[in-house]
Amino acid sequence: MTTCVFVQVRCIPGQTYKVADAIYDREVVSELYSTSGEFDLIAKVYIPDDADVGHYLSERLFDIPGISRTLTTMTFKAF
C-alpha cells in the first residue's frame, strides 16, 4: 500500500525544464505537469507505507537544483 501526495514546485526563473528533467530522471513521480499560477510544476508521488513522507521527499526530490519552493498536499481517500 502507498500514500499519494501532490507536490507543487516553484522553480527559479528559467530553470523549469531542467527541474522537470531532473525529477523524471530520479523516477520518483508517477505524473508530472506544468501548471499556471504560483507554482510551475505539480507532481503526483506515491510514498511507500513504510516511509516517512518528509524524509522520502527530502531525500529524493527537494534537493534538485533550481527548485525555490515546494508545497506538498497529502491525500486521504479516493472517491
ABEGO torsion letter per residue (X at the ends): XBBBBBBBBBBBBGAAAAAAAAAAAAGABABBBBBBEABABBBBBBBBAABBAAAAAAAAAAABBGBABBBBBBBABBX
